[in-house]
Amino acid sequence: MKTRTILIAFTLLIGLFTACTDKKKTEDKPKTEIKSQDTTVDKAEKRRLDSIRQVKEHGHAH
């Protein structure tokens, strides 16, 4: 019974750590910056563009 509990806990722990690792792509793409025509972009717009860039790079935003 103790062995089974330890095995289940270990499996869940491994699953948690593998889900949280950053998956790197092998293909290196040149980094492109999103530039706006208007130089007076407010902070909310910059935050939105940064979130879009993060999603494109690694699947989710922080």
N, C-alpha and C positions, 0 to 999 in steps of 0.2 A: 504494500500500500504506500509506503514511504517512497519507494523507488518510482512508482507511478506518478506521485505528486511532484517529485523532483523533475521527472521527465517532462511533464506537462508545463511546469514553470519554465524550464529551460527552453522548450519549444516556443512558448509565448515570448520569452525574452529575445530569442534570436529573431523571431518575426518582427518584433518591435524595432530592433536595431537595424535590420535590413530595410524596413520600410522608411526609416528616417535618414538613410544615407543618401548623399547627393549623387545621382547617376550622371556620370560624365559621358558625353558622346565622343566617339573616336574621331569623327570628322571635325576639323577645326575650321570654323567659318570666320571670315574677317568680321571684327566687331564694327557694327554700324551704329551710329548715333542718330536718334530721331531729332531732326532739327525743324524748328517751326519758322514760318515766314514772318510771323509777328514776334518781335523781340520782347514784348511786354506780356509774356505768358504768365498767368497767375500761378500760385503754388499748387492749387488743386489740379490744374491742367498738367503741371509737371509731374505730380504724384501719379496721375492717371497714366501718363505716357510711360513712367518708370514701371508701373505695375504691368503694363502691356509688354514691355521689354523683358521683364523678369519671367513672365509666363511663356514668352517665345523661347527664352534661353533654357529654362529648366522645368517647365511644366506647371509651376505655381508661383504666386507672388508672396512676399514676406510682409 
